[in-house]
Amino acid sequence: DVKALATWIVTLPEELTEVPHEKQSAFFEATTNFLNARYGQENAVAAVVHYDETTPHLHYAFVPVVFDDKKSRYKVSAKEVLTRHDLQTFHEDLDQHLKKVLPFYEQGILNNKTLPFYNVAEIKKYNDQFNALKTELADIEDNIRAKQAVLKITDQALTEVDLAEKQIDDFKQALSKNLFGKTVIKPDDLDRFKNVLATMKKDTLQSQHETEELKQALGQVKAQLADIQSDYQNLKETHEALQKRQREHQQMGYAMRDMLKNDYGVNSMKTSDVKARYVLYKLDHDILTKNKKIADSWLKDLMLAREDQDTKISLTRLDHGIEQVKALINRIIELTRDLFKGPSL
């Protein structure tokens, strides 16, 4: 069955949900331009943005068209357009395009709120190692099988060499006892033949030794593969746990936003209030810093909110927080002074 229509759904990043409508429109327009360039504007069927649902998103539909070299004409083939490579590179390519054309687009769609990037990089690294070791393991196993096949032959040859050596010794002794007192084969010729057999025996033993070394190498690679598999599984589980926690945090964020909007009539919050509330939360929960630079920034954030006539934070609470941070800064200075104070005379 020919799949005549393909669709991409691109959701507005969370950090852009509060920006003006013009910037949201610019995001979707830049996304549409990227899709047109990637799949051909002439193949586009529809590009519709839904603003009336929970999260604004773009529905982009197109006919997957590719040129058929054999028939020298275009054909519809979703399999050849939406390849594994295309799907794997789509989000990163889109992210780079948006960062290039939208000045306000900084975090990108591939950020730690959608997917912990450092975790993905680690997973890719372990996955690459895992695949490389699997390939190496397969090569070594093939080599082992080849050596074992040779070993069967060489084991048989070794037995024949031992038997031939014994027959030569017996024959050599028998030559001295013939009725006419003459030897048909010279002893030197027999010795040379015996040396040839000894060389064959040495080569056979060397082959056995190499096979044993390959077996040991196989064991080491299998152990490394097991370690990589274990690390990969642990990393994958950690990644899934992080994603689950992120979803829970996102749900909580949506719930808090809904509560503020519908229960308290708060549609937005000034940046100065956000920063000040962050500091007040730290102070209320006794999460204090030992870094004077950070404490200074806390004081600055509280002072800015205090000077803002439109702040929604209680001035009494801000004043109390300012006094707390000032006291914290004094303690940090005293501790630093005591730390570097010289010994008393």
C-alpha positions in Angstrom: 0.0 0.0 0.0 1.3 3.4 -1.0 1.2 6.0 1.9 0.2 9.1 -0.1 0.3 11.5 2.8 2.8 12.1 5.6 2.3 14.4 8.7 4.6 16.2 11.1 3.2 17.7 14.4 5.5 20.3 15.9 4.6 21.6 19.4 5.5 25.0 20.7 8.4 24.7 23.2 7.4 25.3 26.8 9.6 28.4 27.2 7.7 30.1 24.4 4.2 29.5 25.8 4.3 32.9 27.6 5.9 35.0 24.8 3.8 37.4 22.7 1.6 35.9 19.9 3.9 37.5 17.3 6.9 35.4 18.4 4.8 32.2 18.5 3.7 32.9 15.0 7.3 33.5 14.0 8.2 30.1 15.5 5.6 28.3 13.5 6.4 30.2 10.3 10.1 29.4 10.6 9.2 25.7 11.2 6.9 25.6 8.1 9.8 27.1 6.0 12.1 24.4 7.3 9.6 21.7 6.4 9.0 23.2 2.9 12.7 23.2 2.3 13.2 19.7 3.5 10.3 18.0 1.8 9.5 20.5 -1.1 7.0 23.3 -0.9 5.3 22.0 -4.0 4.5 18.8 -2.1 2.9 20.5 0.9 -0.8 19.9 1.3 -1.5 21.8 4.6 0.2 23.7 7.3 -2.3 24.5 10.1 -1.5 26.0 13.6 -3.9 25.1 16.4 -3.9 27.8 19.1 -7.2 26.8 20.7 -5.9 23.6 22.4 -3.8 23.0 25.6 -0.5 23.6 23.8 -0.2 25.4 20.5 1.1 23.1 17.7 1.5 22.9 13.9 0.0 20.2 11.7 2.1 19.9 8.5 0.9 17.5 5.9 2.8 16.7 2.7 3.0 14.1 -0.1 6.3 12.2 0.2 7.7 12.5 -3.3 11.1 11.1 -4.5 12.7 10.9 -8.0 12.8 7.4 -9.5 16.2 7.2 -11.3 15.2 3.9 -13.1 12.0 5.4 -14.6 13.2 9.0 -14.8 10.1 10.4 -13.1 8.9 11.3 -9.6 7.0 8.9 -7.5 5.2 8.8 -4.1 7.3 6.8 -1.5 7.1 7.5 2.2 9.6 4.7 2.8 12.3 6.5 0.7 11.5 10.0 2.0 11.0 9.3 5.7 14.1 7.2 6.1 15.6 6.2 9.4 18.3 8.8 8.8 15.7 11.5 8.2 13.8 10.7 11.3 17.0 10.6 13.4 18.2 14.0 12.2 14.9 15.8 12.0 14.7 17.4 15.4 18.4 18.4 15.6 18.2 19.9 12.1 15.0 21.8 13.0 16.5 23.0 16.2 19.6 24.4 14.5 17.5 26.1 11.8 15.3 27.8 14.4 18.3 29.0 16.4 19.7 30.5 13.2 16.6 32.4 12.1 14.9 33.3 15.4 16.9 35.7 17.7 14.6 35.0 20.6 14.9 31.3 20.3 17.8 30.4 22.6 17.1 27.2 24.6 15.9 25.2 21.6 13.6 22.2 21.3 16.4 19.9 22.4 17.0 21.1 26.0 17.1 19.6 29.4 13.4 20.1 29.9 12.5 17.8 26.9 15.4 15.4 27.0 18.5 15.5 29.3 21.2 16.1 26.6 24.1 14.9 28.6 22.2 11.7 29.2 21.5 11.1 25.5 25.2 11.7 24.7 26.2 9.1 27.3 23.6 6.6 26.0 24.9 7.1 22.4 28.5 6.7 23.6 27.7 3.4 25.3 25.5 2.3 22.5 28.3 2.9 20.0 30.7 1.0 22.3 28.2 -1.8 22.6 27.8 -2.2 18.9 31.6 -2.0 18.3 32.2 -4.7 20.8 29.4 -6.8 19.3 31.1 -6.6 15.9 34.5 -7.4 17.5 33.0 -10.3 19.3 31.5 -11.7 16.1 34.9 -11.4 14.3 36.7 -13.2 17.1 34.1 -15.9 17.2 34.5 -16.4 13.5 38.3 -16.6 13.9 37.9 -19.1 16.8 35.7 -21.3 14.6 38.2 -21.2 11.8 41.1 -22.0 14.2 39.1 -24.8 15.7 38.5 -26.3 12.3 42.3 -26.0 11.6 42.9 -27.5 15.1 41.0 -30.6 14.3 43.2 -31.2 11.3 46.4 -30.3 13.1 45.5 -32.6 16.1 45.1 -35.5 13.6 48.4 -34.4 11.9 50.1 -34.3 15.3 49.1 -37.9 16.0 50.3 -39.0 12.6 53.6 -37.2 13.1 54.2 -39.0 16.5 53.3 -42.3 14.8 55.7 -41.5 11.9 58.5 -40.6 14.3 58.1 -43.9 16.1 58.0 -45.8 12.8 61.2 -44.1 11.7 63.0 -45.1 14.9 61.8 -48.7 14.5 62.7 -48.8 10.9 66.2 -47.3 11.5 66.9 -50.0 14.1 65.6 -52.7 11.7 67.9 -51.5 8.9 71.0 -52.5 10.9 69.6 -56.0 11.2 68.9 -56.8 7.5 70.3 -60.1 6.1 72.7 -58.4 3.7 74.1 -55.8 6.1 73.3 -53.0 3.7 70.9 -50.1 4.2 68.5 -49.0 1.5 68.0 -45.5 3.0 70.8 -43.5 4.5 70.4 -42.6 8.2 71.0 -38.9 7.3 68.1 -38.9 5.0 65.9 -40.4 7.8 67.2 -37.7 10.2 66.3 -35.0 7.7 62.8 -36.5 7.3 62.5 -36.6 11.1 63.4 -32.9 11.3 60.7 -32.1 8.8 58.2 -34.0 11.0 59.5 -32.1 14.0 58.9 -28.8 12.3 55.4 -29.9 11.4 54.8 -30.8 15.1 56.1 -27.4 16.2 53.8 -25.6 13.8 50.9 -27.7 15.1 51.7 -26.8 18.7 51.9 -23.1 17.7 48.5 -23.3 16.1 47.1 -24.8 19.3 48.8 -22.0 21.3 47.3 -19.3 19.0 43.8 -20.9 19.4 44.1 -20.8 23.2 45.1 -17.1 23.0 42.1 -16.4 20.9 39.9 -18.2 23.4 41.3 -15.9 26.2 40.7 -12.8 24.0 37.1 -14.0 23.4 36.6 -14.3 27.1 37.9 -10.7 27.7 35.7 -9.2 25.0 32.7 -11.1 26.4 33.4 -9.6 29.9 33.8 -6.1 28.4 30.5 -6.6 26.5 28.8 -7.6 29.7 30.1 -4.5 31.5 29.0 -2.2 28.6 25.6 -3.9 28.6 25.2 -3.3 32.3 26.3 0.3 32.1 24.0 0.9 29.1 21.1 -0.6 31.0 21.8 1.4 34.1 22.1 4.6 32.0 18.9 3.8 30.2 17.0 3.3 33.5 18.4 6.5 34.8 17.3 8.3 31.6 13.8 6.9 31.9 13.6 7.9 35.6 14.6 11.4 34.7 12.0 11.6 31.9 9.4 10.4 34.4 10.4 13.0 37.0 10.4 15.7 34.3 6.8 14.7 33.3 5.8 14.9 36.9 7.4 18.3 37.3 5.8 19.5 34.1 2.3 18.3 35.3 2.9 20.1 38.6 3.9 23.3 36.7 0.8 23.1 34.6 -1.4 22.6 37.7 0.2 25.5 39.5 -0.2 27.7 36.4 -3.9 26.7 36.1 -4.4 27.4 39.8 -2.8 30.8 39.7 -4.8 31.8 36.6 -8.3 30.4 37.5 -8.3 30.6 41.3 -6.3 33.7 41.9 -6.6 35.6 38.6 -2.8 35.6 38.0 -2.1 35.4 34.2 1.5 36.3 34.3 4.3 37.2 36.7 7.1 39.8 36.3 10.6 38.5 36.0 11.6 40.6 39.1 8.9 38.9 41.1 9.9 35.5 39.9 13.5 36.0 41.0 12.5 37.5 44.3 10.1 34.6 45.1 12.9 32.2 44.3 15.1 33.8 46.9 12.3 34.0 49.5 11.6 30.3 48.9 15.2 29.5 49.6 15.2 31.6 52.8 11.9 30.2 54.0 13.2 26.6 53.7 16.7 27.4 55.1 18.4 26.6 51.8 21.3 29.0 52.3 24.4 29.6 50.2 28.0 29.9 51.4 29.0 31.9 48.3 29.1 35.7 48.8 28.6 36.3 45.1 25.4 34.3 45.1 24.2 36.0 48.3 24.9 39.4 46.7 22.7 38.5 43.7 19.9 37.4 46.1 20.1 40.8 47.8 20.0 42.5 44.4 16.9 40.5 43.3 15.0 41.3 46.5 15.9 45.0 46.3 14.7 45.3 42.7 11.4 43.7 43.6 11.1 46.0 46.6 11.6 49.1 44.4 9.0 47.9 41.9 5.7 49.7 42.7 3.8 47.0 40.8 5.2 44.0 42.7 2.7 41.5 44.0 4.9 40.4 46.9 4.1 41.8 50.4 6.6 44.6 51.2 6.9 43.3 54.7 8.0 39.9 53.4 10.5 41.6 51.1 11.9 43.7 53.9 12.3 40.7 56.1 14.0 38.8 53.3 16.4 41.7 52.6 17.4 41.7 56.3 17.9 37.9 56.2 20.2 38.1 53.2 22.2 41.0 54.7 22.8 39.0 57.8 23.8 36.0 55.7 26.4 38.1 53.8 27.8 39.4 57.1 28.2 35.8 58.3 30.0 34.8 55.1 32.4 37.7 55.4 33.1 36.9 59.1 33.7 33.2 58.2 36.1 34.2 55.4 37.9 36.6 57.6 38.4 33.9 60.3 39.5 31.4 57.7 42.4 33.7 56.5 43.2 35.2 59.9 46.9 34.6 60.8 47.9 32.8 64.1 47.6 35.0 67.2 50.9 36.2 68.8 
